[in-house]
Amino acid sequence: MPNFPNDGELLAFFAVEPKGLALGQDWFASSLEFTVIHGEEILVCKILQSAGAVSIRWTNGERELVSAHFDGIENAFILETNSEILVMRTAEKHPLEVWLQVYPRIRIEWRRSTCQ
């Protein structure tokens, strides 16, 4: 079963209410969509925790900067450095690690993880 930050941690990280959550519905089973806006930049992050799936779309005006989908997320946590980073790791033989920062600026990185 995928391990994601709890509801309060996700709300604090994105600092916006998610779309796709019906009243009384469980966050873990829901498809959540967080939209963060920084001027012309828009980040849309869709999370389906129960399936370990995350889709990220980052645009600047009409220009698409990143569009990526990650399946098999086994573990996700918020790393606190000078800013908060949502770190997500897949459960593959050669794990992929995705880093997402939304404040003070949007930043996305992914690479093969050295952690098992």
SULFENFEN-V962426 format. One record per helix or strand of 2 or more residues. SS is the DSSP state (helix for helix, strand for strand). FROM is the first residue (numbers start at 1). TO is the last residue. Records with the same first field share a line. If there is no record, write none. Layout:
BEGIN
SS=FROM-TO  FROM-TO
END
This chain:
BEGIN
helix=7-14  49-51
strand=31-38  41-48  53-60  63-70  73-80  84-90  96-101  107-112
END
